Amino acid sequence: MAAPSGAAKSSFPHLVAASPAARRHGTALRIRASTGTGEAAMDVVSEAELREKGFMGMRKTKLVCTVGPSCVEALPVLARGGMGVARVNLCHGGREWHRAAMHAVRKLNEEEGFCVSLMVDTEGSQLLVADHGGATSVKAVVGHSWPLCSRLLVELLPRVIVSISTQLEDGSEWLFTSKKTYEAHPFTMHVNFDKFSEGILVGDELVIDGGMATFQVTEKTGNDLRCTCTDPGLLLPRAKLSFWRNGKLVERNFGLPTLSAKDWADIEFGIAEGVDCIALSFVKDANDIKHLKAYLSRRSLEHIKIFAKIESLESLKNLKEIIEASDGVMVARGDLGVQIPLEQIPAIQESIVKLCRHLNKPVIVASQLLESMVEYPTPTRAEVADISEAVRQYADAVMLSAESAIGAYPQKALSVLRATSERIESWSREENMQKLLPQYPLAIALPDQISEQICNSAVEMANNLAVDAIFVYTKHGHMASLLSRNRPNPPIFAFTDNANSRKSMNFFWGVIPLQLPLSNNMEDNFKTTISLMKSKGSVKSGDTVLVVSDSDLNRPCAETSVFQSIQVRLVE
């Protein structure tokens, strides 16, 4: 299909026309951010929020958007709408498409004054229903027969719901097979792993995508399974399958590495494209994280942060060790719901969020937050309540997946995410919920204990004195993370002279990172930043600022300092 006449040529391979949502907002896409020049500029979204809503009106919860065909042409609008992290899912699309998407994100930062961090998500070793022989999703109906075999899709398929019109007799069977074929067969699915049926017994349940459709195994022949559909539903491309026996997941260890050969190639690609963060899929234990971090360290790439995706029973069993080893965590509720009973998800989410705050690691709540907005312009009330709960739990970030990548209303979905986050944060301040957060001792060494206590005390002072803002001067972002951990009422403005640290602080709750040259003289740093922010109308005379700083901002990252200070300053 050719692009509409007069349409701007897209820089994205295989994307010949803008999405319906992008077309509806065509004029908005041409709006350019009014950026400041030089490295000392505050990102334009935070600057606009501060002018419009004041210090206490600034949103604390960070917003992550998955980049896909529905939103690539609308990235400037999403960035202006609050997207702080752009996620590129390497499970879908090809290299050129990924490269173009990453280039578009970097261009936003370089040319339009945004500060959007770039995250790539690895595919990981997983069992998938890879292809059902058609280009769309298919409705499974009781009594229909299908085979399932190994063909892995590499292009993102449209999510269009199509029902199969052929009506078969009730009780007919479906065939699941690992035989490799590249031909489309009626009622045939292809699994991407030859041993997918190993350890499976007749009578076991085969569940698609955590319950989108359910089958019972009636016969096993070699690697093939013949099943009867017991709960009809939709079979989407790349759907996850799991097996259950007597109400419990059939756990199997195939010895597959967390990082496949494709994942290593994807990581190399991400490094070459300058990513800020790698989300590691299907993490089993802390060694998976340590292995990748050691690899990055040997190449002097420690600034690339590693987020562990919690999406399997194995990761839950080793949860604390995984969180301690990682730079952050993503609660991938979609895949997690495939392996555990759905009713357990809320409690598990809350416990993960609490543990991450305890261990001072940023946490992203992801998957199906606004799933209905893939197709509809307004969310369900239950979805809004779901977002509210994640924000109430003080998650660092919430994430859009299909809603922004392939949905019809990516900008509206982001608007709902932002508005809900702001409202619940306001309610939490009004109810003084921050005081209910327990204080967990984290540090062991004396210098780390001093830093921790300084930041704990700083947040308590800031809340009690009702200061307008917290300023922190930090080389690597550690002091900013300790302040964020306490979830203070005022926003945290984190000043650093390190571009990589600025991007990593994008994941911290309540932190607005700014980059500018810093000296070891705290008074000089304060005067410089106040002058900068006054020139932009961000602060005014009479504002009260609590200032936290290390005395030696030029020490190596591995070393700690026992010389930190807190000051309360009145802007003159």
C-alpha positions in Angstrom: 0.0 0.0 0.0 1.4 3.4 -1.0 1.6 6.3 1.5 -1.2 8.8 1.1 -0.4 11.6 -1.2 1.1 14.6 0.5 2.1 12.5 3.6 5.6 13.0 4.9 7.9 10.1 4.1 8.4 7.9 7.2 12.0 7.1 8.3 10.7 3.7 9.6 11.2 0.7 7.3 8.0 -1.2 6.6 5.9 1.6 8.0 4.2 3.1 5.0 1.5 5.1 6.6 0.9 6.8 10.0 -1.4 5.0 12.4 -5.0 6.2 12.7 -4.1 7.9 16.0 -1.2 9.7 14.5 -3.3 10.9 11.5 -6.0 12.2 13.9 -3.3 14.3 15.6 -1.4 15.3 12.5 -1.2 19.0 13.4 0.1 18.2 16.9 3.0 16.2 15.5 4.5 19.3 13.9 4.8 21.1 17.3 8.4 21.6 18.3 9.5 21.9 21.9 10.8 25.3 22.9 14.1 24.2 24.2 16.8 26.0 26.0 20.3 25.8 24.6 23.3 24.2 26.3 23.7 21.3 28.6 22.3 23.1 31.6 18.8 23.2 30.2 16.0 21.4 32.2 14.0 19.0 30.0 11.1 20.8 28.4 8.4 18.6 30.0 9.5 19.2 33.6 10.0 22.9 32.8 6.4 23.2 31.5 5.0 21.2 34.5 6.8 23.5 36.9 5.6 26.7 35.3 2.0 25.4 35.0 1.5 23.5 38.3 4.3 24.7 40.7 6.6 22.5 42.7 4.0 20.3 44.4 2.1 19.8 41.2 5.0 18.1 39.5 4.3 14.4 38.7 6.6 12.0 40.6 5.7 8.6 38.9 7.7 8.0 35.7 5.9 6.9 32.5 7.4 4.3 30.1 6.0 3.8 26.6 6.7 0.9 24.3 7.5 2.1 20.8 5.7 0.4 17.9 3.9 1.1 14.6 1.1 3.1 16.3 3.3 5.7 17.9 6.6 6.1 16.1 5.4 9.1 14.1 3.9 10.6 17.3 7.0 10.3 19.5 7.3 14.1 20.0 3.7 14.2 21.2 4.3 11.3 23.6 7.5 12.9 24.9 5.6 16.1 25.6 2.9 14.1 27.2 5.3 12.8 29.8 7.1 9.8 28.3 10.3 9.6 30.2 11.5 6.2 29.0 11.0 4.8 25.5 11.1 1.0 25.4 11.9 -0.9 22.2 10.8 -4.6 22.4 13.3 -6.6 20.4 10.9 -9.5 20.2 9.1 -7.7 17.4 10.3 -6.0 14.2 13.7 -6.1 12.4 17.0 -4.4 12.9 16.3 -1.5 10.6 13.0 -0.7 12.2 14.6 -0.9 15.7 17.5 1.4 14.6 15.1 3.9 13.1 13.0 4.0 16.3 16.1 4.5 18.5 17.4 7.2 16.2 14.0 9.0 16.5 14.3 8.9 20.4 17.8 10.2 20.3 16.8 13.0 17.9 14.1 14.1 20.4 16.7 14.6 23.0 19.3 16.2 20.9 17.2 18.6 18.9 14.0 19.2 20.9 15.2 19.4 24.5 13.7 16.3 25.9 15.3 13.8 28.3 13.9 10.4 27.3 15.9 7.4 28.3 16.2 4.5 25.8 15.4 0.9 27.0 15.6 -2.3 25.0 13.9 -5.5 26.0 15.4 -8.8 25.2 13.3 -11.8 24.0 14.8 -14.4 26.3 14.4 -18.2 26.2 10.7 -18.9 26.2 8.1 -21.2 24.8 5.7 -19.5 22.4 2.7 -20.3 20.2 4.6 -18.8 17.3 2.2 -18.8 14.4 -1.2 -20.1 13.5 -0.8 -19.8 9.8 -2.5 -16.5 9.3 -1.7 -12.9 9.6 -4.1 -12.0 12.4 -5.4 -13.3 15.7 -7.8 -16.2 15.5 -10.7 -17.2 17.6 -10.6 -20.7 19.1 -14.0 -22.3 19.3 -14.9 -25.4 21.1 -14.7 -28.4 18.7 -12.2 -26.9 16.2 -9.1 -28.8 15.2 -5.7 -27.2 15.0 -2.0 -28.3 14.6 0.8 -26.3 16.3 4.4 -26.3 14.9 7.8 -24.4 15.1 7.9 -21.1 13.1 9.0 -18.0 14.9 7.5 -14.7 13.7 10.0 -11.9 13.3 7.7 -9.1 12.3 5.0 -7.5 14.4 1.6 -8.7 13.3 -1.5 -6.5 13.4 -3.8 -7.3 16.2 -7.0 -7.7 14.3 -9.6 -10.1 15.7 -10.9 -12.6 13.1 -13.2 -15.5 13.8 -12.9 -18.8 11.9 -16.2 -19.4 10.2 -15.7 -23.1 9.8 -17.9 -24.8 12.4 -16.7 -28.3 13.5 -18.5 -30.8 15.7 -18.3 -30.4 19.4 -15.5 -32.4 20.9 -13.1 -32.3 17.9 -9.4 -32.1 18.6 -6.5 -29.6 18.1 -3.0 -30.8 17.2 0.0 -29.1 18.7 3.3 -30.2 17.0 6.9 -29.2 16.8 7.3 -30.2 13.2 8.9 -27.3 11.3 6.9 -26.0 8.4 6.7 -22.7 6.6 3.3 -23.4 5.0 0.0 -22.2 6.4 -2.3 -25.0 7.4 -5.9 -24.6 8.4 -6.3 -24.9 12.2 -2.5 -25.4 12.6 -0.2 -23.7 15.1 3.6 -23.9 15.3 5.6 -24.1 18.6 9.2 -22.7 18.4 10.7 -25.4 20.7 11.1 -29.0 19.7 10.8 -30.4 23.3 7.7 -28.3 24.2 5.7 -31.5 25.1 8.4 -33.1 27.2 7.0 -34.2 30.5 3.4 -33.5 29.6 0.8 -36.2 30.3 -2.6 -37.0 28.9 -5.2 -35.1 30.9 -2.9 -32.0 31.5 -4.3 -28.6 30.7 -2.7 -26.4 28.0 -3.4 -22.7 28.8 -2.8 -20.0 26.2 -1.7 -16.5 27.4 -2.8 -17.2 31.0 -6.4 -18.1 30.0 -7.1 -16.6 26.6 -8.0 -20.2 25.6 -7.7 -23.5 27.3 -7.3 -27.1 26.0 -7.0 -30.6 27.5 -4.4 -33.0 26.3 -6.1 -36.1 25.0 -3.2 -37.9 23.1 0.5 -37.6 22.9 2.4 -39.0 19.9 6.1 -38.2 19.8 6.5 -34.5 20.3 2.9 -33.8 19.1 0.0 -33.2 21.4 -3.6 -33.6 20.4 -5.9 -31.5 22.5 -9.6 -30.6 22.9 -10.6 -27.0 23.3 -12.4 -26.6 26.7 -12.5 -22.8 27.0 -12.8 -21.0 23.6 -11.0 -17.7 23.1 -8.4 -15.8 21.0 -5.1 -17.1 19.8 -2.8 -14.1 19.2 0.5 -14.3 17.4 3.4 -15.2 19.7 1.0 -16.2 22.5 2.6 -17.9 25.5 1.6 -21.4 26.4 1.8 -23.2 29.8 0.8 -26.6 31.1 -1.2 -27.3 34.3 -1.8 -30.5 36.3 -4.2 -30.7 39.2 -4.4 -26.9 39.4 -0.6 -26.4 39.6 1.9 -25.3 36.9 3.9 -28.1 35.4 7.4 -26.9 36.1 10.0 -28.0 33.6 13.7 -27.2 33.3 15.0 -27.5 29.8 18.4 -26.0 30.6 17.9 -23.1 28.2 20.1 -20.1 28.9 18.4 -16.8 30.0 20.3 -15.1 27.2 20.1 -16.8 23.8 22.4 -16.2 20.9 19.8 -13.9 19.5 19.7 -12.0 22.8 23.5 -11.5 22.8 23.3 -10.2 19.2 20.4 -7.9 20.3 22.5 -6.6 23.2 25.4 -5.8 20.9 23.0 -4.0 18.7 21.6 -2.0 21.6 25.1 -1.1 22.8 26.0 0.2 19.3 22.9 2.3 19.3 23.6 3.9 22.6 20.9 2.4 24.8 20.6 3.5 28.5 19.0 0.4 29.8 18.5 -3.3 29.0 15.5 -5.2 30.3 16.5 -8.8 30.7 13.6 -11.3 30.1 12.9 -14.5 31.9 15.6 -14.0 34.6 16.1 -17.2 36.6 18.5 -16.1 39.3 21.1 -13.4 40.2 23.8 -15.1 38.2 21.9 -14.1 35.0 22.3 -10.4 36.0 25.8 -10.7 37.3 27.0 -12.4 34.0 25.6 -9.6 31.9 26.9 -6.8 34.2 30.4 -8.4 34.2 30.3 -8.4 30.4 29.4 -4.7 30.3 32.0 -3.9 33.0 34.8 -5.5 30.9 33.8 -3.1 28.1 33.6 -0.1 30.4 29.8 0.1 29.9 28.7 0.2 33.5 26.5 3.2 32.7 24.1 0.8 30.9 21.6 -0.2 33.6 20.2 -3.8 33.8 16.6 -4.3 34.7 15.4 -7.8 35.7 12.0 -8.7 34.4 10.1 -10.7 37.0 7.9 -12.9 35.0 8.3 -16.5 36.1 8.1 -18.8 39.1 11.9 -19.2 39.1 12.4 -15.4 39.4 10.0 -15.3 42.3 11.9 -18.0 44.1 15.1 -16.0 43.8 13.5 -12.6 44.1 15.7 -10.8 46.7 18.9 -12.0 45.2 17.8 -10.9 41.7 16.8 -7.4 42.9 20.1 -7.0 44.8 22.1 -7.9 41.7 20.1 -5.7 39.3 19.9 -2.0 38.7 16.1 -2.1 38.7 13.1 -4.4 38.2 10.1 -4.7 35.9 7.0 -6.5 37.2 6.0 -8.2 33.9 2.5 -9.1 35.0 1.4 -10.5 31.7 3.9 -13.4 31.5 3.9 -13.8 35.3 0.1 -14.4 35.1 0.8 -17.3 32.7 2.7 -19.2 35.4 0.9 -18.3 38.6 -2.8 -18.1 39.5 -4.3 -14.7 38.5 -5.6 -14.0 42.0 -2.0 -14.0 43.4 -0.8 -11.2 41.0 -1.9 -8.2 43.1 -0.2 -9.4 46.3 3.0 -10.4 44.5 3.1 -7.0 42.7 2.8 -5.2 46.1 5.5 -7.3 47.7 7.9 -6.8 44.8 7.3 -3.0 44.9 8.0 -2.9 48.6 11.1 -5.0 48.4 12.5 -2.8 45.6 12.0 0.3 47.7 13.6 -1.5 50.6 16.6 -2.4 48.6 16.7 1.0 46.8 16.1 -0.3 43.3 13.6 1.4 40.9 10.6 -0.7 39.9 8.4 -0.5 36.9 4.8 -2.0 37.0 4.0 -3.2 33.5 1.6 -5.2 31.3 -2.1 -4.7 30.6 -2.5 -1.4 32.6 -4.9 -0.1 29.9 -5.4 -3.1 27.7 -8.8 -2.1 26.6 -7.4 1.1 25.0 -5.6 -1.0 22.4 -9.0 -0.9 20.7 -11.2 1.7 22.6 -10.6 5.4 23.3 -11.5 5.2 27.0 -10.3 2.7 29.6 -12.4 0.6 32.0 -12.8 1.9 35.5 -11.1 -1.2 36.8 -8.0 -0.3 34.7 -7.9 3.1 36.2 -8.1 1.5 39.6 -5.2 -0.8 38.7 -3.0 2.2 37.8 -4.1 4.0 40.9 -3.0 1.0 43.0 0.5 0.9 41.4 0.9 4.6 42.1 -0.4 4.3 45.6 2.2 1.6 46.2 4.8 4.1 45.2 6.1 2.2 42.2 8.8 4.3 40.4 7.2 3.9 37.0 4.2 2.5 35.2 4.4 1.3 31.6 2.3 1.1 28.4 3.0 -2.0 26.2 0.5 -2.9 23.4 -1.4 0.3 24.3 1.3 2.5 22.8 3.0 0.1 20.5 0.0 -1.3 18.4 -3.0 0.4 20.0 -5.4 2.8 18.2 -5.1 5.5 20.9 -1.5 5.7 22.2 -1.6 9.4 23.1 -4.9 9.0 24.9 -3.6 6.0 26.8 -0.6 8.0 28.0 -2.9 10.9 29.0 -4.9 8.5 31.2 -1.7 7.2 32.7 -0.4 10.7 33.5 -3.7 12.1 34.8 -4.3 9.1 37.1 -0.8 9.2 38.4 -1.0 12.9 39.2 -4.4 12.5 41.0 -3.3 9.6 43.2 0.0 11.4 44.1 -2.0 14.4 45.1 -4.3 12.3 47.3 -1.3 10.6 48.9 0.2 14.0 49.9 -3.1 15.2 51.2 -3.5 12.1 53.3 0.2 12.3 54.4 0.7 8.7 53.2 4.4 9.1 53.1 4.6 9.0 56.9 3.3 5.4 56.8 6.3 4.2 54.7 8.6 2.0 56.9 12.3 2.9 57.1 14.5 -0.1 56.2 18.2 0.1 57.1 20.1 -0.6 54.0 23.8 0.3 54.4 26.4 -1.8 56.1 29.7 0.2 55.8 29.9 3.4 57.9 30.2 5.8 54.9 27.1 4.3 53.3 25.2 4.5 56.6 26.1 8.2 56.8 24.8 8.8 53.3 21.6 6.9 54.0 20.9 8.7 57.3 21.7 12.1 55.7 19.1 11.4 53.0 16.5 10.0 55.5 16.9 13.1 57.6 16.8 15.4 54.6 13.4 14.0 53.5 12.0 14.3 57.0 13.2 17.9 57.2 11.8 18.7 53.8 8.4 17.3 54.6 8.2 18.9 58.1 9.4 22.3 56.9 7.2 22.1 53.8 10.1 23.3 51.6 9.4 23.9 47.9 12.1 21.6 46.5 15.1 19.4 47.2 18.3 20.1 45.4 20.9 17.3 45.3 24.3 17.5 43.7 25.5 14.1 42.7 28.1 12.5 40.3 26.5 9.1 39.8 23.0 9.5 41.1 23.3 7.5 44.4 22.3 10.4 46.7 19.3 11.1 44.4 18.2 7.5 44.7 18.4 7.5 48.5 16.3 10.6 48.6 13.8 9.1 46.1 13.6 6.0 48.2 11.9 8.0 51.0 9.2 9.4 48.6 9.4 13.0 49.8 6.5 15.5 49.1 8.6 18.1 47.3 10.3 17.2 43.9 14.0 16.3 43.8 16.1 18.3 41.4 19.2 16.2 40.8 22.2 18.1 39.3 25.0 16.1 37.7 27.7 16.7 35.2 27.5 13.2 33.8 25.1 12.6 30.9 24.8 8.9 31.6 23.9 9.5 35.2 21.2 12.0 34.1 19.6 9.3 31.9 19.8 6.7 34.7 18.0 9.0 37.1 15.1 9.1 34.8 13.9 5.9 36.4 13.8 7.3 40.0 10.5 8.3 41.5 10.2 12.1 42.0 13.7 12.9 40.5 14.1 15.6 37.8 17.7 15.2 36.5 19.6 18.1 35.1 23.1 18.2 33.6 25.5 21.0 34.1 29.1 21.5 35.1 29.7 21.0 38.9 32.6 22.0 41.1 33.6 20.8 44.6 32.4 24.1 46.1 28.8 23.6 47.2 28.2 27.3 47.4 29.3 27.8 43.8 27.0 24.9 42.7 24.0 26.4 44.5 24.5 29.9 43.0 24.9 28.5 39.5 21.8 26.3 39.7 19.7 29.0 41.3 20.8 31.5 38.7 19.9 29.0 35.9 16.5 28.2 37.3 15.6 31.8 38.0 16.5 32.8 34.4 13.9 30.2 33.2 11.3 31.3 35.7 11.5 27.9 37.5 12.2 29.4 40.9 11.6 32.8 42.4 12.6 34.9 45.4 11.1 33.5 48.6 11.2 29.9 47.6 12.7 27.5 50.1 15.1 24.8 49.0 16.7 22.0 50.9 20.2 21.3 49.6 22.0 18.0 49.9 25.5 17.4 48.6 28.6 15.3 48.7 31.7 17.4 49.6 33.8 15.7 46.9 31.8 15.3 43.7 34.9 14.2 41.8 35.7 11.0 43.7 35.6 7.7 41.8 32.2 5.9 41.7 33.5 3.0 43.8 34.6 5.2 46.7 32.2 6.6 49.3 32.4 9.9 51.1 31.7 10.6 54.8 31.4 14.3 54.1 27.8 15.1 53.2 25.8 18.1 54.2 22.2 19.4 54.4 21.3 23.1 54.2 18.0 24.9 54.0 18.3 27.9 51.7 15.9 30.8 51.0 16.0 32.0 47.4 16.8 35.7 47.3 
